[in-house]
Amino acid sequence: MIYDAETTAKNAEKTTSWAAGYCQQFSRSMAGIPALYGDASTAWRNTNDRYPGNKNAPRGSFVYWTGGSKGYGHVAISLGGGKVRSTDYPTSGTVGTADIGWFETHWGLPYAGWAWDNNEQTVPHSSGSGGGASGGGGKDDDVQYVTATANKAVNLKDGAWYPINWDKGTDGYIKVGQPGVDFTGPYSADLRLNVDRKKGGRLQVSWVEWDGNTAAETSVVDSLGEVSNASSGIIGNVQKGRVLRARVRIDGGQGGTLNRATLGLVVYNPK
């Protein structure tokens, strides 16, 4: 049985100790979610209802960090109001309540964001507690949270770039059938790709600014995962009148199939 958000938070508040280094096990257990992914970074890459960079995590949601000496990251349960319930805080083997920014400052872990799901299981929550079209987690006058998904399978030939066409729009920034996001200002984009590869090669994601006639490549990020691949933390500044697009290719392999793409976009100072 998967517990709802309030029960998940209460379970975390009542728990005072847990095995050191088992943050993923702790967090999913508080929600009654069975085992699947072995570490927090992998769990984050495979979330579906997530909000990159957003620190207004609703009570009962999962809060994620990446990095660490082995790249396992960290995950905790949000209590709301900028607080999380975490393993190994304040000491190893204990569970305590910390500020959401504590782990960046003291452990040096990059903050990833929050999500309603872990191990492909979503915590039931009320419609007013986040996860809606605007990204949830509370609104900020200086930030817009945008999400979109592309679910149509695309066959990838080796070495060829393929634009990702978004089929679900949000807040007018992503229009139905338009392969990009139309806005002005700095952004942080987090793109999850689900790709089946035939054999070998390197998966590449290219972020592009497009004005309808010409394209300017913003960056290329390589991801080496076999099935679920993610690029994240891409910071840039899109010019007025241009559209942010994403395209993908497999380089040096035998092609593959792009099954799904999920984009989480944080737009700073959009006014």
C-alpha positions as CSV (number, residue, x, y, z in Angstrom):
1,M,0.0,0.0,0.0
2,I,1.3,3.4,-1.0
3,Y,0.7,6.0,1.7
4,D,-0.6,9.5,1.0
5,A,1.6,12.6,1.4
6,E,0.5,13.4,4.9
7,T,1.0,9.9,6.2
8,T,4.4,9.7,4.5
9,A,5.4,12.9,6.3
10,K,4.1,11.7,9.7
11,N,5.9,8.3,9.3
12,A,9.1,10.2,8.7
13,E,8.5,12.4,11.7
14,K,8.0,9.4,14.0
15,T,11.2,7.6,12.8
16,T,14.3,8.6,14.7
17,S,16.9,6.1,13.5
18,W,17.8,4.2,10.3
19,A,20.8,2.4,8.9
20,A,23.6,4.7,7.9
21,G,23.8,5.4,4.1
22,Y,20.3,4.1,3.3
23,C,18.5,7.3,2.5
24,Q,16.7,5.8,-0.5
25,Q,15.5,2.9,1.5
26,F,14.3,5.2,4.3
27,S,12.5,7.6,2.0
28,R,10.6,5.0,-0.1
29,S,9.7,3.0,3.1
30,M,8.1,6.1,4.7
31,A,5.7,6.1,1.7
32,G,5.2,2.3,1.6
33,I,7.0,2.0,-1.8
34,P,8.8,-1.2,-2.7
35,A,12.5,-1.5,-3.7
36,L,13.6,-0.8,-7.2
37,Y,16.4,1.8,-7.7
38,G,19.4,1.4,-5.4
39,D,20.4,5.1,-4.9
40,A,18.9,8.5,-4.7
41,S,20.6,9.9,-7.9
42,T,19.2,7.0,-10.0
43,A,15.8,7.4,-8.4
44,W,15.8,11.1,-9.3
45,R,16.7,10.5,-12.9
46,N,13.7,8.2,-13.2
47,T,11.1,10.4,-11.5
48,N,8.1,11.4,-13.6
49,D,6.3,14.1,-11.7
50,R,9.3,16.3,-10.6
51,Y,10.2,19.9,-10.2
52,P,13.9,20.6,-10.8
53,G,15.5,23.4,-8.8
54,N,12.2,24.2,-6.9
55,K,12.9,24.3,-3.1
56,N,9.2,24.8,-2.2
57,A,8.8,21.1,-1.7
58,P,5.2,20.2,-0.5
59,R,4.8,18.2,2.7
60,G,5.1,14.4,2.0
61,S,7.1,14.8,-1.3
62,F,10.6,13.4,-2.0
63,V,13.5,15.9,-2.0
64,Y,16.6,14.9,-4.0
65,W,20.2,15.8,-4.2
66,T,22.8,14.4,-6.6
67,G,26.6,14.0,-6.4
68,G,28.6,12.7,-3.5
69,S,31.9,10.7,-3.6
70,K,30.2,7.8,-5.4
71,G,27.5,9.8,-7.2
72,Y,24.7,8.2,-5.1
73,G,23.2,11.5,-4.1
74,H,20.7,11.9,-1.3
75,V,16.9,11.8,-0.8
76,A,14.7,12.9,2.1
77,I,11.1,13.5,2.9
78,S,9.7,17.0,2.9
79,L,7.9,18.3,5.9
80,G,7.0,21.5,4.1
81,G,8.1,25.0,5.0
82,G,11.7,24.4,3.8
83,K,12.2,21.5,6.2
84,V,13.1,17.8,5.4
85,R,13.3,14.6,7.5
86,S,16.6,12.9,6.6
87,T,18.7,10.0,7.5
88,D,22.3,10.6,8.9
89,Y,21.2,13.9,10.3
90,P,22.5,15.3,12.7
91,T,24.7,12.2,13.1
92,S,25.2,8.9,11.2
93,G,22.4,6.4,11.8
94,T,19.9,8.9,13.2
95,V,16.9,10.6,11.5
96,G,16.3,14.3,12.1
97,T,14.7,17.4,10.7
98,A,17.0,19.7,8.7
99,D,16.7,22.8,6.5
100,I,16.5,22.0,2.9
101,G,19.7,23.9,2.1
102,W,21.8,22.1,4.8
103,F,23.0,19.3,2.6
104,E,24.4,21.6,-0.1
105,T,26.2,23.7,2.5
106,H,27.6,20.9,4.7
107,W,27.8,17.8,2.4
108,G,28.4,19.7,-0.9
109,L,25.6,17.9,-2.7
110,P,24.0,19.8,-5.6
111,Y,20.3,20.3,-5.1
112,A,18.2,18.5,-7.8
113,G,14.6,19.2,-6.9
114,W,11.5,17.5,-5.5
115,A,9.1,14.9,-6.9
116,W,5.9,13.2,-6.0
117,D,7.3,9.8,-7.0
118,N,10.1,7.4,-6.2
119,N,10.8,4.0,-7.8
120,E,8.1,4.7,-10.4
121,Q,5.4,5.0,-7.6
122,T,3.6,8.2,-6.9
123,V,2.5,9.4,-3.5
124,P,-1.2,10.3,-3.5
125,H,-1.7,14.0,-2.7
126,S,-4.3,16.7,-3.0
127,S,-4.5,18.8,-6.1
128,G,-3.8,21.9,-4.2
129,S,-0.5,20.6,-2.7
130,G,1.6,20.9,-5.9
131,G,2.2,18.9,-9.0
132,G,-0.2,20.9,-11.2
133,A,0.3,22.7,-14.5
134,S,2.4,25.5,-13.0
135,G,4.8,23.1,-11.3
136,G,3.3,23.3,-7.8
137,G,5.2,23.6,-4.6
138,G,4.1,27.2,-4.1
139,K,4.4,30.1,-6.6
140,D,7.2,32.6,-6.8
141,D,6.8,35.9,-8.6
142,D,10.3,35.5,-10.0
143,V,10.2,31.9,-11.1
144,Q,8.0,29.9,-13.6
145,Y,7.9,26.1,-13.4
146,V,7.2,24.4,-16.7
147,T,6.8,20.7,-17.5
148,A,6.1,18.8,-20.7
149,T,6.3,15.3,-22.1
150,A,6.9,13.7,-25.5
151,N,5.6,10.1,-25.6
152,K,5.8,9.2,-29.3
153,A,8.5,6.7,-30.1
154,V,11.2,7.9,-32.5
155,N,13.6,5.7,-34.3
156,L,17.2,7.0,-34.0
157,K,19.7,6.3,-36.7
158,D,23.4,6.5,-35.7
159,G,24.8,10.0,-35.9
160,A,21.6,11.9,-36.9
161,W,20.0,14.6,-34.8
162,Y,16.3,14.3,-34.1
163,P,14.2,17.2,-32.6
164,I,12.0,16.3,-29.6
165,N,8.5,17.3,-30.4
166,W,6.5,18.1,-27.2
167,D,2.9,16.9,-27.3
168,K,1.7,18.3,-24.0
169,G,1.8,22.0,-23.3
170,T,1.9,23.9,-20.0
171,D,1.2,27.6,-19.2
172,G,1.5,28.7,-22.8
173,Y,5.2,28.3,-22.8
174,I,5.1,25.0,-24.5
175,K,2.6,24.8,-27.3
176,V,1.0,21.6,-28.5
177,G,3.1,20.2,-31.4
178,Q,5.8,22.8,-31.0
179,P,9.3,21.4,-30.4
180,G,10.4,23.9,-27.8
181,V,9.7,26.4,-25.2
182,D,9.1,30.1,-26.0
183,F,10.2,32.5,-23.4
184,T,12.8,35.2,-22.6
185,G,15.3,35.1,-19.7
186,P,17.6,32.7,-17.8
187,Y,16.6,29.1,-17.4
188,S,17.5,25.8,-15.9
189,A,16.4,22.8,-17.8
190,D,16.3,19.2,-16.7
191,L,15.6,16.6,-19.4
192,R,14.9,12.9,-18.8
193,L,15.1,10.6,-21.8
194,N,14.0,7.0,-22.0
195,V,16.0,5.4,-24.8
196,D,16.5,1.8,-25.9
197,R,19.8,1.4,-27.7
198,K,20.6,-1.3,-30.1
199,K,24.3,-1.5,-29.3
200,G,27.1,0.8,-28.0
201,G,27.4,4.4,-28.9
202,R,27.0,7.6,-26.9
203,L,23.7,9.4,-26.3
204,Q,23.9,13.1,-26.8
205,V,21.4,15.9,-26.1
206,S,21.8,19.2,-27.8
207,W,20.0,22.4,-26.5
208,V,19.2,24.8,-29.3
209,E,17.8,28.3,-29.7
210,W,15.6,28.6,-32.7
211,D,14.1,31.8,-34.3
212,G,12.1,30.0,-37.0
213,N,14.9,30.2,-39.6
214,T,18.2,29.6,-37.9
215,A,19.4,27.7,-34.9
216,A,22.2,28.4,-32.4
217,E,23.5,25.4,-30.4
218,T,23.5,26.2,-26.7
219,S,25.2,23.1,-25.3
220,V,25.7,19.4,-25.6
221,V,25.4,17.0,-22.7
222,D,26.4,13.4,-22.9
223,S,24.6,10.7,-20.8
224,L,25.9,7.2,-20.7
225,G,23.0,5.3,-19.1
226,E,21.7,2.2,-21.0
227,V,18.0,2.8,-20.8
228,S,17.0,5.9,-18.7
229,N,19.2,8.8,-19.6
230,A,19.1,12.3,-18.2
231,S,20.8,15.7,-18.8
232,S,20.3,18.4,-16.2
233,G,21.5,21.7,-14.8
234,I,21.7,23.4,-18.2
235,I,21.9,27.1,-17.5
236,G,21.4,29.7,-20.3
237,N,19.8,32.9,-21.5
238,V,17.4,32.6,-24.4
239,Q,17.1,35.7,-26.6
240,K,13.8,37.4,-27.2
241,G,11.8,35.9,-29.9
242,R,13.7,32.6,-29.9
243,V,12.4,29.1,-28.9
244,L,14.4,26.7,-26.7
245,R,14.5,23.3,-28.4
246,A,16.1,19.9,-27.5
247,R,17.3,17.3,-30.0
248,V,18.9,13.9,-29.4
249,R,21.2,11.5,-31.3
250,I,23.2,8.3,-30.7
251,D,26.7,8.8,-31.9
252,G,29.0,5.9,-32.7
253,G,26.5,3.1,-32.1
254,Q,23.8,1.2,-34.1
255,G,20.9,3.5,-33.4
256,G,18.0,3.0,-31.0
257,T,14.5,4.2,-30.1
258,L,13.6,7.2,-28.1
259,N,10.5,6.1,-26.1
260,R,9.8,9.1,-23.9
261,A,11.2,12.5,-23.0
262,T,10.2,14.5,-20.0
263,L,11.3,18.2,-19.6
264,G,11.3,20.1,-16.4
265,L,12.1,23.8,-16.9
266,V,12.7,26.5,-14.3
267,V,12.6,30.0,-15.8
268,Y,14.1,32.7,-13.6
269,N,12.8,36.3,-13.6
270,P,10.5,35.7,-16.6
271,K,8.8,39.1,-16.5
